[in-house]
Amino acid sequence: MSDVAIVGIGIHPFGRTEGVTGLQQGVHAAKDALGDAEIDWNDIQFAYGGSSAAGNADSMVAELGLTGIPFMNVANACATGGSALISAYTTIKSGQFDIGMAVGFDKHPRGAFNADPENVGLERWYGETGLMLTTQFFAMKIQRYMHDYGISSDTLALVAEKAFRNGSLNPNAWRREPVAKDFILNSMMVSDPLTKYMFCSPAEGAIALVLCRAEDAAKYTSKPVFLKAAAIRTRPFGSFEVFSPSLEIERGPSPTVAASEATFEMAGMTHADIDVAQLQDTESGAEIMHMSENGFCKDGDQEKLLHDGDTNIDGKLPVNTDGGCIANGEPVGASGLRQVYENVLQLRGRAGKRQVPGDPKAAYSHVYGAPGLSACTIITN
Amino acid sequence: MTNQKPIADHLFTWPSNSPKLIGSRDTETGRYFFPSKMSNQHEKVELSRRGKLYTWTVQRFLPKTPFIGGDNPETFEPYAIGYIVLPGEIMVESRLVGVDPKDLKIDMEMEVTVVPFVKNEEGEDLMIFAFKPVN
């Protein structure tokens, strides 16, 4: 079986772009990735893509070219991009095709997401009575976590402060102004204990990646990175999950734990091998909990790690070096691929002002999506 | 007096002076479910009225559709929600009433109640379940 390389990366800047559809942003990212790999759309043998609110990815062929390739749409909420990537990885690994594309894009209206109960197998009253908001879930999960493991509101604010600081070093980020910790703490309470500046917002943006057989990588780039592992898992029994009218009393691990373990096993690597990580930070509590769910620290250690700056760009394990969802916003279909885009830049040593020092060699990414699934990847030089 | 009508028929015993949530129990595994599941393998059960608060938050902005509890951000009133552990049964998500959010504490004792939520087109009060602190 062939290993898989990432040889082209493309982006449409995140945030708000009036007058440009989500699909057009996807096309922009696809062309950017083709340019990065110095190939044409004609060279692409297959594609996977998805958005949650901006249309069918395969309709991009109208803009990119009617080459007749298989172009499959994927939909896995926040893990849509991760699912597209895993599908592309498997397709190359299987030997079916040599080179292909994974693309994710989105464009959401302003304000919190509104979910449809029937879409996820729930009854209408659950949404009608105001219990079906992702913001509530994130708030309640971190509320309990803070109680159990002694995490302070100050630490929540430190996560957001870091996100905006990193975003200010990223020309493609939506939020590019640093925001001070006290301002974050004192901003409007949205869902206790999370304030306005601790949450990401639904937004717009697109990412495309060109993947090929590892042995072909040198044809396209002098700096290939290799997708060593990619895994996706759905929720196990006892997981504290979004959109749950009830939950088991017996508490268990989240789907992230299983996805992360599978990813490390597939890569044959340990946490000590990872030089930079992108962990889903839909709000600052999520980044804190995902640090331990992905095995990078013990529950409760985050309080000290954040205060010591260990997850800063120059820290022991830099986390969300591009500003994460908090600074980039959340275009659902694109976020998982944005993390991999950032990791590729970091391993190429081309992340500019936010470059992780010391020549990073291995990078990790993690996304979590409703109603309870996680996707993780590891890439290396 | 205004007519009162449950928002859904199968969620709680009603009318009642001491309402209970209606769940179901899998007769093979013993697992509890709420709302109840309908199958030969499930029996309907009335859930415990009291439990402990597992976690909570406050909804401080007006939700979008399908929320039917108002559409005006100016008149919207924040509401608390949480999960309550019903011992030996299941943990249920619920609106929390009769308590100032600043007094909410994880592990506090809560009790189920039924309260008016919003009026329907016929002018009836749609009733929902909620949990309130045990005095």
Interface residues (C-beta under 8 A of the other chain):
Chain A: G111 A112 N114 D116 P117 E123 R124 W125 G127 E128 T129 G130 L131 M132 L133 Q136 A139 M140 K141 Q143 R144 H147 M188 M189 V190 S191 D192 P193 S244 P245 S246 L247 E248 I249
Chain B: I7 A8 L11 G23 R31 Y32 F33 F34 P35 Y54 T55 W56 T57 V58 Q59 R60 F61 P63 K64 T65 P66 F67 I68 G69 Y79 I81 G82 Y83 V85 L86 P87 G88 E89 I90 M91 V92 E93 S94 R95 P101 I106 F117 I128
